[in-house]
Structures are given as structure tokens and as C-alpha cells.
Amino acid sequence: MNETTSLSVRAARPEDLDRVLAFWKEAAEGTSISDDRAGIERLHGRDPEALLIAERGGELAGTVVAGFDGWRCHLYRLAVHPGHRRQGVATALLAAAEERFVRLGGRRGDAMVLTANETAHHAWRSAGYAPEERWRRWVKPLDH
């Protein structure tokens, strides 16, 4: 891909949602319980500015979910297409997410990063994030 083609970052629109779901199957590491049409529509309906997408030359290059619940700033689904990696896409997405958090009054961003995803560890560290070893994520699937 031509790195000189300008990169744009914006909030996803409703017409982007199916494209994002398909993109995550190709570019994201692992899957999330919310990686379906109902989950992404719920996210977009609740907070239309939380899902940020990066595009280069009309092609989806990356995504991040920058959710703010009024208390904490959460980052999920940072994914960059393999053909766009190491070209500043993650950096641009995280900068946009952090600007959003500051605008909303957030004080600290936290990210969900798979333990085994060493490539992601390097990207997060280079963006100034570090693992917080004092806590563990505890989960419980909710039956519907």
C-alpha cells in the first residue's frame, strides 16, 4: 500500500458496520462475544463516536473502540489490516481515541490486550501503554 496516501480517522457510521465486522475477521486477533451485527449496532446506538475507523485510499486500514462510561476510558478492538501495519495507523487511531477521552473528561486509558499477542504488546508499548500487573480481568458470560 502507498504510505503517502493520506490516512483519515473518523467515527464509524451505520453504513460502515458490516464492513467493520468483516474487517475484524481478517485483521483482528481473536474474536469477541460482541463481534456480531447486534453487538456492533448496540455499541453504535449507545455511543456513535466510540467506534473509530482509519481509512487510506478508501480502504479500511484499522479500527479501535474508544469507550467512555463516565468513569473510565476503555480501548478495545485495536486492529490494523496486515497490509497497513507499521505505517502509523495504530498511532493515528490511538491519538484520536485519546483526544476523544480528554474531550470527555477522561483521565486514563486502559486497553484490553491478549496476553499471547506479542505483536500487539510492542504496538501498545510504543504508544506509551504498559501492562498493569496488579489486576486481572474477571469475566462472566451473561446468558440471554
C-alpha positions in Angstrom: 0.0 0.0 0.0 1.2 3.5 -0.8 2.1 5.1 2.6 1.8 8.6 1.0 -1.9 8.2 0.5 -3.4 10.2 3.3 -4.9 8.4 6.3 -8.2 9.6 7.7 -9.7 8.7 11.1 -13.4 9.2 11.8 -16.2 7.7 13.8 -17.9 4.8 12.1 -21.3 5.5 10.5 -24.2 2.9 10.4 -23.3 2.0 6.8 -19.7 1.0 8.0 -20.8 -1.6 10.5 -20.9 -4.6 8.2 -17.6 -3.7 6.7 -16.1 -3.4 10.2 -17.4 -6.8 11.2 -15.8 -8.3 8.0 -12.6 -6.4 8.7 -12.3 -7.8 12.2 -12.4 -11.4 10.8 -9.4 -10.6 8.7 -7.4 -8.1 10.7 -8.2 -8.6 14.4 -6.6 -11.1 16.7 -9.2 -13.4 18.2 -12.9 -12.8 18.4 -15.1 -11.1 20.9 -18.5 -12.2 22.1 -19.8 -8.9 20.7 -18.5 -9.4 17.2 -21.9 -9.6 15.5 -24.4 -7.3 14.0 -26.5 -6.9 17.2 -23.3 -6.2 19.3 -21.9 -3.6 16.9 -25.3 -1.9 16.5 -25.8 -1.7 20.2 -22.4 -0.1 20.6 -23.1 2.4 17.8 -26.6 3.2 19.1 -25.4 3.8 22.6 -22.3 5.9 21.6 -22.0 6.7 17.9 -18.5 8.2 18.3 -16.9 5.2 20.2 -16.0 3.1 17.1 -13.2 4.8 15.3 -12.1 3.7 11.8 -9.0 4.6 9.8 -9.2 4.7 6.1 -6.4 5.1 3.5 -7.3 5.4 -0.2 -10.9 4.4 0.6 -9.8 1.1 2.1 -10.4 0.3 5.8 -7.0 0.2 7.4 -7.8 0.0 11.1 -10.2 0.3 13.9 -10.4 0.9 17.6 -13.3 1.1 20.1 -12.8 4.1 22.4 -15.5 3.7 25.0 -16.0 6.0 27.9 -18.5 5.2 30.6 -18.2 8.5 32.5 -15.7 6.9 34.9 -13.0 5.1 32.8 -11.7 5.2 29.3 -11.6 1.7 27.7 -9.9 0.7 24.4 -10.9 -2.4 22.5 -10.6 -4.0 19.1 -7.5 -2.1 18.0 -6.9 -3.8 14.7 -4.8 -2.9 11.7 -5.0 -4.6 8.4 -1.8 -6.6 7.7 -1.2 -4.6 4.6 -1.2 -1.4 6.6 0.8 -2.3 9.6 3.9 -0.3 10.6 2.5 2.7 8.7 1.2 4.8 11.6 -2.4 3.5 11.5 -2.5 2.4 15.2 -0.7 5.6 16.2 -3.4 7.7 14.5 -6.2 5.7 15.9 -4.9 5.8 19.5 -4.3 9.6 19.2 -7.9 10.1 18.0 -9.1 7.9 20.9 -7.1 9.8 23.5 -8.3 13.1 22.1 -11.8 11.9 22.5 -11.2 10.8 26.1 -9.6 14.1 27.0 -12.6 16.0 25.4 -15.0 13.8 27.5 -13.0 14.4 30.8 -11.2 11.0 30.9 -8.1 10.7 32.9 -6.5 7.3 32.0 -7.0 4.9 29.1 -6.9 1.2 29.6 -6.7 -1.4 26.9 -7.8 -5.0 26.5 -4.7 -6.8 25.0 -4.5 -10.5 24.5 -1.7 -12.0 26.6 -0.3 -14.1 23.8 -0.4 -11.3 21.2 3.3 -10.2 21.3 2.9 -8.0 18.2 0.2 -6.0 20.0 2.4 -5.7 23.1 5.0 -3.9 21.0 2.4 -1.6 19.5 0.8 -0.7 22.8 4.2 -0.1 24.5 5.3 2.2 21.7 2.1 4.2 22.2 3.1 4.7 25.9 0.9 2.0 27.5 2.1 -0.6 29.9 0.6 -3.7 31.5 -0.9 -3.3 34.9 0.1 -6.5 36.7 -1.8 -5.7 39.9 -5.2 -6.5 38.4 -6.7 -9.4 36.4 -9.8 -9.2 34.2 -12.6 -11.3 35.7 -15.4 -12.3 33.3 -18.8 -14.0 33.4 -20.8 -14.6 30.3 -24.3 -13.4 30.7 -27.0 -15.7 29.4 -29.8 -14.2 27.4 
